[in-house]
Amino acid sequence: MTAWQAQPSTGGLPLIRRDADAPPAVRLRPPAAVRRAGEQSAVARAAVALGVAGLPILRPTVPGNLGPADGAIFLGIAGSLFWLGASRQVLRGAYIVPVALAAVGGLLAGLFGTQPSQALLAVVQDVYLALWAMACVNLSRRADAAGFMVRAWCASACAWGVLLFVAVGRTALSASGGDTRLSFTSDTNGAGLYFVLSIFVIAAARYPRRRGWRASAMAFLLVDTVLTGSLGALSGLFAGLAVSVSLAVLARRGPAPAVALVITLAFATASGVLYAQQYRVVQAAHVSSNPLLRNSLGRGAQSSDERAQLTRETLGLVRRTDLIGSGPNTTKQLLRDQQAPYTKQAHNDWIAALVERGALGLLGLVVLTVEVGRRAVSVRDVGRLQDAYAEVLPAAHYLAGGLATVFVFSLSHEVLHDRTAWTLLGLIAAFALFGSRQTSPAGGDKSCAQS
């Protein structure tokens, strides 16, 4: 990867230059340089931590699908850019190629499509989320900074889990009818994904340190996940746990026990599905008097039928569109124009990429998956991390479980514009770039002090 140098401009924002073209750093005495770097780093850390803490707060919304969380994320991006420019750090990028492919595919499809404004908005969202992931990456170039961001996620998730259960969950549990799904975000499925990914981050960091506090926080988050009624989040949770446990066995016992465990889990899953079909568990939950059970497991058959119908309809659009695509966020309108019985967005990242962004969009998603998988391999085991970063994530295999959750979720929902998912991707890229034992010393943090 070509290294680029972030330099402060006259307006305070960093300019991106090659290292060879960058002017020498301002010479400061070591105490003054260290003090200034520490102050700038603290401000940037606080800004990014604020963005992480505000991830689940998406209401009220304004045009562009922006919410309170985006205000905090904007501060995090601005804080990181200011710190990079002022301290003359080497700007490290992540996921640039796949984001560029998806953006170009979206622009071309929008240019030849019927809704160019929607395409432009989607591309702006692509760049915005990529910048947020890069902010998380560059602020984590030191182990203490990475630990600060991880602890901010864990602490805020614990607080939100308890607070939202007290505010909404108790009412849902005691309700005798109606829909028990939470309504504090614009999307109950997005809320479920946030809760599940937070569980995996807490498990990976083992924070809070006290086991009782940690178990209680994860229990609140699990209950909140169930209350959202998101079957995609619950399915992702089980898939992520299976991947996490398998990787832990692989690291400790070797490949043979890990393969045996995977086979056992596969047979157990198949047996569970057959049992549910034979004894009509989902149908019984659908007519249950318990609204919590009815609005979660009881929706399984209906949700499965709707997803199958929507998949058939959107796959039919592939044959009607060319390799350029129809344009981002146009699936629902295309289905409405064809008077399809179920008019929704694609609810599948892979189909949406092909239909809306064409071959370039699908290629970008494939490249993103490969890059994320390559980085996850570097951090799938705590033994692959440097000692300082291993203290931050003593159970790093749970991050890979979080990725499995995102992948499973992407098969039934569009997750590429989810803020929490991109925060996880940024965290994984940071540990792969700066925390892996394969990382060269030059890849870490560089002081701005000059003797």
C-alpha positions in Angstrom: 0.0 0.0 0.0 1.3 3.4 -0.9 1.9 5.6 2.2 0.5 9.0 2.1 1.3 12.0 4.4 -1.4 14.1 6.0 -0.3 17.8 6.2 -2.1 20.7 7.7 -3.4 23.3 5.2 -4.0 26.9 5.9 -7.6 26.2 6.6 -6.8 23.6 9.3 -7.7 20.5 7.2 -5.0 18.0 6.2 -3.7 17.8 2.7 -2.8 14.3 1.4 0.7 14.1 -0.1 3.2 11.4 -0.8 5.8 11.0 1.8 8.5 12.0 -0.6 6.8 15.3 -1.3 6.1 16.2 2.3 8.0 19.0 3.9 10.0 18.2 7.1 8.1 18.3 10.4 8.4 21.4 12.6 11.2 20.9 15.0 10.1 21.1 18.6 11.7 20.2 21.8 10.7 16.8 23.0 8.6 17.8 26.0 6.7 20.4 24.0 6.1 17.9 21.1 5.0 15.1 23.3 2.6 17.5 25.2 1.1 18.8 22.0 0.7 15.4 20.4 -1.0 14.1 23.6 -3.5 17.0 23.6 -4.4 16.6 20.0 -4.7 12.8 20.3 -6.9 13.1 23.4 -9.3 15.4 21.5 -9.4 13.1 18.5 -10.0 10.0 20.8 -12.9 11.8 22.6 -14.5 12.7 19.2 -14.3 9.2 17.9 -15.5 7.7 21.2 -18.5 10.1 21.1 -19.3 8.8 17.6 -19.1 5.2 18.8 -21.3 5.9 21.8 -24.0 7.5 19.6 -24.3 4.6 17.1 -27.8 3.4 18.1 -29.5 6.9 18.2 -31.0 7.4 14.8 -34.1 9.4 15.6 -35.2 12.0 14.8 -34.1 11.8 11.2 -33.5 14.6 8.6 -33.3 14.4 4.8 -30.5 12.2 3.7 -31.4 9.6 6.4 -29.2 11.5 8.9 -29.8 11.3 12.7 -28.2 12.3 16.0 -25.6 9.5 15.5 -24.3 11.1 12.4 -23.6 14.4 14.2 -21.4 12.5 16.6 -19.8 10.6 13.7 -19.1 13.8 11.9 -17.3 15.1 14.9 -15.2 11.9 15.0 -14.2 12.2 11.4 -13.3 15.9 11.8 -11.4 15.2 15.0 -9.3 12.5 13.4 -8.6 14.6 10.3 -7.5 17.5 12.5 -5.2 15.2 14.5 -3.7 13.7 11.4 -2.9 17.1 9.9 -1.6 18.7 13.1 0.6 15.8 14.2 1.8 14.9 10.7 0.8 11.3 10.9 0.9 8.9 7.9 -2.7 8.4 6.8 -3.6 4.8 6.5 -6.5 3.7 4.4 -8.8 0.7 4.5 -11.4 -0.7 2.0 -10.6 2.1 -0.5 -10.7 -0.1 -3.6 -14.1 -1.8 -2.9 -15.7 1.4 -1.9 -14.3 3.1 -5.1 -15.7 0.3 -7.2 -19.1 0.5 -5.6 -19.2 4.3 -5.8 -18.2 4.3 -9.5 -20.8 1.6 -10.2 -23.4 3.6 -8.4 -22.6 6.8 -10.3 -22.7 5.1 -13.7 -25.9 3.4 -12.9 -27.4 6.6 -11.6 -26.2 8.5 -14.7 -28.0 6.2 -17.0 -30.9 5.5 -14.6 -34.1 7.3 -13.8 -33.2 8.6 -10.3 -29.7 10.2 -10.4 -30.3 12.1 -7.2 -30.8 8.9 -5.3 -27.6 7.5 -6.8 -25.6 10.6 -5.7 -27.0 10.3 -2.2 -26.0 6.6 -2.0 -22.5 7.3 -3.2 -22.1 10.2 -0.7 -23.2 7.7 2.0 -20.6 5.2 0.8 -17.8 7.8 1.1 -19.1 9.0 4.4 -19.0 5.5 6.0 -15.6 4.8 4.5 -14.2 7.9 6.1 -15.7 6.9 9.4 -14.0 3.5 9.2 -10.7 5.2 8.3 -11.1 7.5 11.3 -11.5 4.4 13.5 -8.4 2.9 11.9 -6.1 5.8 12.2 -7.1 6.6 15.8 -6.2 3.1 16.8 -2.6 3.1 15.6 -1.5 2.9 19.3 -2.7 0.2 21.6 -3.9 2.6 24.3 -6.0 4.5 21.7 -7.4 1.3 20.3 -8.3 0.2 23.8 -10.0 3.6 24.5 -12.2 3.2 21.5 -13.1 -0.5 22.3 -13.9 0.4 25.9 -16.0 3.3 24.7 -18.0 0.9 22.6 -18.4 -1.6 25.5 -19.3 1.0 28.1 -21.8 2.8 25.9 -23.4 -0.5 24.7 -23.8 -1.6 28.4 -25.4 1.7 29.2 -27.7 1.7 26.2 -28.7 -1.9 26.8 -29.8 -1.2 30.4 -31.4 2.2 29.6 -33.4 1.0 26.7 -34.6 -2.1 28.5 -35.8 0.1 31.4 -37.4 2.6 29.1 -39.0 0.2 26.6 -38.3 -3.4 27.4 -40.3 -3.7 30.6 -43.4 -2.5 28.8 -42.9 -4.9 26.0 -42.4 -7.9 28.4 -45.6 -7.0 30.3 -47.7 -6.3 27.2 -50.7 -8.6 26.6 -51.0 -7.8 22.9 -49.7 -5.7 20.1 -46.2 -5.5 18.6 -43.5 -5.8 21.2 -40.7 -4.8 18.9 -38.7 -1.8 20.1 -39.2 1.5 18.3 -36.4 3.7 19.5 -34.5 3.5 16.2 -35.6 3.8 12.6 -35.1 0.1 12.0 -35.7 -2.7 14.5 -33.4 -4.9 12.5 -30.6 -2.3 12.7 -31.2 -2.1 16.4 -30.9 -5.9 16.7 -27.6 -5.8 14.7 -26.2 -3.2 17.0 -27.0 -5.2 20.1 -25.6 -8.4 18.7 -22.3 -6.8 17.5 -22.0 -5.1 20.9 -22.2 -8.5 22.6 -19.4 -9.8 20.5 -17.2 -6.7 21.1 -17.8 -7.0 24.8 -16.9 -10.7 24.7 -13.8 -10.0 22.7 -12.6 -7.2 25.0 -13.8 -8.9 28.2 -14.9 -5.5 29.3 -16.2 -4.7 31.9 -13.4 -6.7 33.6 -15.6 -8.1 36.3 -17.3 -11.2 35.0 -20.6 -10.6 36.8 -20.9 -7.1 35.4 -20.0 -8.3 32.0 -22.5 -11.2 32.1 -25.3 -8.9 33.3 -24.6 -6.3 30.5 -24.6 -9.0 27.8 -27.8 -10.4 29.3 -29.5 -7.0 28.9 -28.3 -6.7 25.3 -29.5 -10.2 24.5 -33.0 -9.5 25.9 -33.1 -6.3 23.9 -32.2 -8.2 20.8 -35.0 -10.6 21.4 -37.4 -7.7 21.9 -36.5 -6.2 18.6 -38.0 -9.3 16.9 -35.1 -9.3 14.4 -34.7 -12.8 13.2 -31.8 -11.7 11.1 -30.0 -10.5 14.2 -30.8 -13.7 16.1 -29.7 -15.9 13.2 -26.5 -13.9 13.0 -25.9 -14.2 16.7 -26.0 -18.0 16.5 -23.8 -18.1 13.4 -21.3 -15.7 15.1 -21.2 -17.8 18.3 -20.6 -21.0 16.2 -17.7 -19.3 14.3 -16.2 -17.8 17.5 -16.2 -21.2 19.4 -14.8 -23.0 16.4 -11.9 -20.5 16.1 -11.2 -20.8 19.8 -11.0 -24.6 19.5 -8.8 -24.3 16.4 -6.4 -22.0 18.3 -6.2 -24.1 21.4 -6.7 -27.7 20.2 -5.8 -27.7 16.6 -7.7 -28.4 13.3 -9.0 -31.9 14.0 -11.1 -31.0 17.0 -12.3 -27.8 15.3 -13.5 -29.7 12.2 -15.2 -32.2 14.5 -17.0 -29.3 16.3 -18.1 -27.7 13.0 -19.6 -31.1 11.9 -21.3 -31.5 15.2 -22.8 -28.0 15.1 -24.0 -28.6 11.5 -25.8 -31.8 12.5 -27.3 -30.1 15.6 -28.6 -27.2 13.4 -30.1 -29.6 10.9 -31.7 -31.6 13.7 -33.2 -28.4 15.2 -34.6 -27.4 11.9 -36.2 -30.8 11.3 -37.6 -30.8 14.8 -39.2 -27.4 14.3 -40.7 -28.5 11.0 -42.0 -31.8 12.4 -43.6 -30.3 15.5 -44.7 -27.1 13.8 -42.8 -24.9 16.4 -43.1 -21.8 14.3 -46.8 -22.2 13.7 -47.4 -22.7 17.4 -45.4 -19.6 18.2 -47.4 -17.6 15.6 -50.7 -18.3 17.5 -49.2 -18.0 20.9 -50.8 -15.7 23.5 -47.3 -14.4 24.4 -46.7 -11.3 22.2 -43.0 -11.6 22.6 -42.9 -15.1 21.2 -45.5 -14.2 18.6 -43.6 -11.2 17.3 -40.2 -13.0 17.1 -40.2 -16.7 16.4 -43.8 -16.6 15.3 -42.9 -14.3 12.4 -40.5 -16.9 11.0 -42.8 -18.5 8.4 -44.2 -15.1 7.2 -40.7 -13.5 7.1 -39.3 -16.5 5.2 -42.1 -16.5 2.6 -41.8 -12.7 2.1 -38.0 -13.0 1.7 -38.4 -15.8 -0.8 -40.9 -13.9 -2.8 -38.8 -10.7 -2.8 -35.8 -12.7 -3.9 -37.6 -14.1 -6.9 -38.9 -10.6 -7.8 -35.5 -8.9 -7.5 -33.7 -11.7 -9.4 -36.2 -11.2 -12.1 -35.0 -7.6 -12.3 -31.5 -8.8 -13.0 -32.7 -10.2 -16.4 -34.3 -6.9 -17.2 -31.3 -4.6 -16.3 -28.0 -4.5 -18.1 -24.5 -4.7 -16.6 -24.6 -1.1 -15.6 -27.5 -1.5 -13.2 -30.6 0.4 -12.5 -29.2 2.9 -10.0 -28.9 2.8 -6.2 -32.2 2.6 -4.2 -34.3 2.0 -7.2 -35.4 -1.6 -6.6 -38.6 -0.7 -4.8 -39.7 1.7 -7.5 -38.9 -0.9 -10.3 -41.0 -3.5 -8.5 -43.8 -0.9 -8.1 -43.7 -0.1 -11.8 -44.0 -3.8 -12.6 -46.9 -4.1 -10.2 -45.1 -6.7 -8.2 -47.1 -8.2 -5.3 -44.3 -7.4 -2.7 -42.7 -4.0 -3.3 -39.7 -3.6 -1.0 -36.0 -2.8 -1.2 -33.8 -5.8 -2.1 -33.2 -6.9 1.6 -30.0 -8.6 0.3 -26.7 -6.8 -0.3 -25.6 -9.2 -3.0 -28.7 -9.0 -5.1 -29.0 -5.2 -4.5 -25.4 -4.7 -5.6 -26.0 -6.5 -8.9 -29.4 -5.0 -9.7 -28.7 -1.4 -8.6 -25.0 -1.0 -9.3 -24.4 -3.6 -11.9 -21.2 -5.6 -12.4 -19.0 -3.0 -10.8 -21.1 -2.9 -7.7 -21.1 -6.7 -7.3 -17.3 -6.7 -7.9 -16.9 -4.1 -5.2 -18.8 -6.2 -2.7 -16.8 -9.3 -3.6 -13.5 -7.3 -3.1 -14.8 -5.9 0.2 -15.6 -9.4 1.4 -12.2 -10.7 0.4 -10.4 -7.8 2.1 -12.4 -8.1 5.3 -11.7 -11.8 5.4 -8.0 -11.3 4.8 -7.8 -8.8 7.7 -9.9 -11.0 9.9 -7.4 -13.8 9.5 -4.8 -11.6 11.0 -6.8 -11.1 14.2 -8.7 -14.3 14.5 -6.6 -15.4 17.4 -5.1 -13.4 20.3 -1.8 -15.2 19.7 -1.5 -13.3 16.4 -1.7 -9.9 18.1 1.1 -7.9 19.6 1.2 -8.0 23.4 -0.2 -4.5 23.9 -3.1 -5.1 21.5 -3.7 -8.6 22.9 -4.5 -6.9 26.3 -7.2 -4.9 24.5 -8.8 -8.0 22.9 -7.9 -11.0 25.0 -10.6 -13.0 23.2 -10.1 -11.6 19.7 -11.9 -14.6 18.0 -15.2 -13.0 18.9 -14.5 -10.2 16.4 -14.6 -12.9 13.7 -17.9 -14.0 15.1 -19.1 -10.5 14.7 -18.1 -10.6 11.0 -20.1 -13.8 10.6 -23.1 -12.0 12.1 -22.7 -9.2 9.5 -22.4 -11.7 6.6 -25.5 -13.7 7.7 -27.4 -10.4 8.2 -26.5 -9.3 4.7 -28.3 -12.2 3.2 -31.7 -11.0 4.5 -31.1 -7.2 5.0 -29.0 -4.5 3.4 -26.2 -3.8 5.8 -23.6 -1.9 3.6 -24.9 1.4 4.9 -25.1 0.4 8.5 -23.0 2.5 10.8 -22.3 -0.2 13.4 -21.1 -2.6 10.8 -18.6 -0.1 9.4 -17.4 0.6 12.9 -16.6 -3.1 13.3 -14.9 -3.2 9.9 -12.8 -0.2 11.0 -11.9 -1.8 14.3 -10.8 -5.1 12.5 -8.7 -3.1 10.0 -7.0 -1.2 12.8 -6.0 -4.3 14.6 -4.8 -6.0 11.4 -2.7 -3.0 10.4 -1.2 -2.0 13.7 -1.8 -4.8 16.1 -0.9 -7.9 14.2 2.5 -9.5 14.9 3.1 -9.4 11.2 2.8 -5.6 11.2 6.2 -3.9 10.6 7.4 -1.5 13.1 7.1 1.3 10.6 3.3 0.6 10.4 2.7 1.9 13.9 2.4 5.3 15.3 5.0 7.9 14.5 5.9 10.7 16.8 5.9 14.2 15.6 8.8 15.2 17.8 12.1 15.8 16.2 15.3 16.1 18.3 
